[in-house]
Amino acid sequence: MAEEIIGEVSDFFAHPVVAGVELTAPLKLGDKIKIKGHTTDLELTVSHIQIEHNEVQQAKAGDSIGIKVPDRVRKGDKVYKITD
């Protein structure tokens, strides 16, 4: 499986558990991603994307998005898209 960097975590919210991400490449619902940092190593399938509190199907490079995550992530963690 190949991994390509598509963004960086810019913020984290505990309730609900959401990561703010600055995208450098497109992302859509159903994409598999990995969030990796010094103490973070998560893999998940994107099930929700929000831009300014509005649900969207996809986001493009340059967008600031919110995605639900299963656990804590940290500012500066890298976001990778997993491709087959």
DAURFEN-V663767 format. One line per field, one symbol per residue. ss: DSSP state (H for helix, E for strand, C for the rest). burial: I if it has 24 or more other C-alpha atoms within 12 Angstrom, else O. Layout:
ss->???
burial->???
This chain:
ss->CEEEEEEEEEEEECCCCEEEEEECCCEECCCEEEEECCCCEEEEECCCEEECCEECCEECCCCEEEEECCCCCCCCCEEEEEEC
burial->OOOOIIIIIIOIOOOOOIIIIIIOOIIIOOIIIIIIOOOOOIOIIIOIIIOOOOOOOIIOOOIIIIIIIIOIIIIOIIIIIOOO
